[in-house]
């Protein structure tokens, strides 16, 4: 069929000898337009590459933003739990101060009973905490660690100097308390051995030696742990600020990328439209010749 | 009627047109295939997103359990000697060095205090058991809805896979301290520790000797110590989940790169097809031009 049409075209072109310059003009226009269409297609190709790269960047940012939002909610939740646990402990401690002044209670619940579980659990948790940060090569107790420097700069640029300086102070305090609590020997406070009757009787008789309100190493360790837990709360506030800033940065970045993609898409849409318009004109020119050749043959046959 | 092509140029142009027409079809086909790959990669990405979100949620739930275990552990550990010391102080025991007689005299209703201390002693033991059950139940809620992730806690029972309990076997725990126990009757202490019946409690309050109370204290003490094991389970499982999250994150990053490559390739195919079409039209026009110019 194609060959038949081509044969028809051949005889039609011979017939066109009289209108050669006109026909060449039309064909030249077609060639000119097809070169235009080709350039437009190449431009849209380049634009498409740009869009594709930006889309990848956008997906990455969306995932990071999603991770940051999840982390904020998890961290916020954790900090709330920590906060209520700290306040709860503080209230218990106040009550304990008072009721320990009664002889009955001071004999029944001594410093070891009251302080050791809290010291033990916090010290044990700290070990897990230290392992986690060691895995990230993050010296969490050193405010000069590059991670912290990045955090401080982030907070400074979005919240201002006052917030950043406050954050630095909190990190320093956290680092000091972290080092102190890390020195506590976990084994000193595990109290896994079941006390014998004589141990219990001794504790009751010599209650004054283990009094909650009297100074002792266990009491000092307990206060260090309490101060460490309070430092965690302030440290956590700063870290949350960093997370919130990252979230803000990601959202800004996502918005910028979205706008850029929309902009490039509009351009690409227009260029593709022009390409198809040119292609359509070229197609019409070709059809003029093809239809002309068929009409010529029909007229010849008549 | 049939005319021969006299020019090699025309034949060459026809071949070029044919090549570009064919490559246009080819690129169209490749774009369709690439679209399939892209769709699969996107489904993979969505699945990974869901999996990662799920892992984060499990990690979150484990953190909540951890906080609950810590709170229970601290509370119960603080009370580890509270009731036995109270009992030694507020009841008339044969321990000569204790100032219990003076203390008992200071109470308005010593019988009631005696009853109350012993009753609370038993209830404290019940609370230790309850803490174990509550923690085990929380583990069950997480592990049962994510069986695939916690296969090591599954066991076969009558041909069916069921979740193992996280609780220690109380009798085995009791046996661990049997050398320190006066009356080695586990059932006796287990019944009193878990009962709801005030009648059984009242009987024990009336009949139990100091040795029995000391045995009960030791049993409660070791059971409280066992709560710490749950912290280790949470820590271990959380580490596993965190590692899984890290692996999935890497996989997700790779999938994103795959999608990016596939999208690039698909767009390249589509645009190559358009360019091939344009080139085939361009060469067709050149062929027309040659045919007219050469007058065949």
Interface residues (C-beta under 8 A of the other chain):
Chain A: X6 X7 X9 X10 X11 X13 X14 X16 X17 X20 X23 X24 X27 X28 X30 X31 X34 X35 X37 X38 X41 X42 X44 X45 X48 X49 X52 X53 X55 X56 X59 X60 X63 X66 X70 X74 X77 X78 X81 X85 X104 X107 X108 X109 X113 X114 X116 X117 X118 X120 X121 X124 X125 X128 X191 X192 X194 X195 X197 X200 X201 X203 X204 X205 X275 X278 X279 X282 X283 X285 X286 X289
Chain B: X1 X2 X3 X5 X14 X49 X53 X56 X59 X60 X63 X64 X67 X70 X71 X73 X74 X77 X78 X79 X80 X81 X82 X84 X85 X86 X88 X89 X95 X97 X98 X99 X103 X177 X180 X214 X218 X221 X222 X225 X231 X235 X252 X256 X257 X259 X260 X263 X264 X267 X268 X271 X274 X275 X277 X278 X279 X281 X282 X284 X285 X286 X288 X289 X291 X292 X293 X295 X296
